[in-house]
């Protein structure tokens, strides 16, 4: 569930989006959980390109910065490491996009992940 919070970000009013991934084992389930947590619009296509598009729009979730918290990523990493690798690439690309816009976009979570730039 998405809840605005500044607890995990230096930017006041940053949107903290917690994505619970316990038991998640497939790309389809991952995309569904992300879409629900980030309140993606109904037109979300449940594929990698649509994820990239939504992560670089976020007009329905306006905030001065975004913190994406991937909770229990280890389940998916164990079941489908290639899905996690693709997810992290897309998140890094989104972070670069938002950095160019002067908006922070970073990852948090209880599993080590590749760092993404934030402004």
Secondary structure in CASP SS format (residue, H / E / C, confidence):
PFRMAT SS
TARGET T0000
AUTHOR 0000-0000-0000
METHOD secondary structure of the structure
MODEL  1
X C 1.00
X E 1.00
X E 1.00
X E 1.00
X C 1.00
X C 1.00
X C 1.00
X C 1.00
X C 1.00
X C 1.00
X C 1.00
X C 1.00
X C 1.00
X C 1.00
X E 1.00
X E 1.00
X E 1.00
X E 1.00
X E 1.00
X E 1.00
X C 1.00
X C 1.00
X C 1.00
X C 1.00
X C 1.00
X C 1.00
X H 1.00
X H 1.00
X H 1.00
X H 1.00
X H 1.00
X H 1.00
X H 1.00
X H 1.00
X H 1.00
X H 1.00
X H 1.00
X C 1.00
X C 1.00
X C 1.00
X C 1.00
X C 1.00
X C 1.00
X C 1.00
X C 1.00
X C 1.00
X C 1.00
X H 1.00
X H 1.00
X H 1.00
X H 1.00
X H 1.00
X H 1.00
X H 1.00
X H 1.00
X C 1.00
X C 1.00
X C 1.00
X C 1.00
X C 1.00
X C 1.00
X C 1.00
X C 1.00
X C 1.00
X E 1.00
X E 1.00
X E 1.00
X E 1.00
X E 1.00
X E 1.00
X E 1.00
X C 1.00
X H 1.00
X H 1.00
X H 1.00
X H 1.00
X H 1.00
X H 1.00
X H 1.00
X C 1.00
X H 1.00
X H 1.00
X H 1.00
X H 1.00
X H 1.00
X H 1.00
X H 1.00
X H 1.00
X H 1.00
X H 1.00
X H 1.00
X H 1.00
X H 1.00
X H 1.00
X H 1.00
X H 1.00
X H 1.00
X H 1.00
X H 1.00
X H 1.00
X C 1.00
X C 1.00
X C 1.00
X E 1.00
X E 1.00
X E 1.00
X E 1.00
X E 1.00
X E 1.00
X C 1.00
X C 1.00
X C 1.00
X C 1.00
X C 1.00
X C 1.00
X C 1.00
X C 1.00
X C 1.00
X C 1.00
END
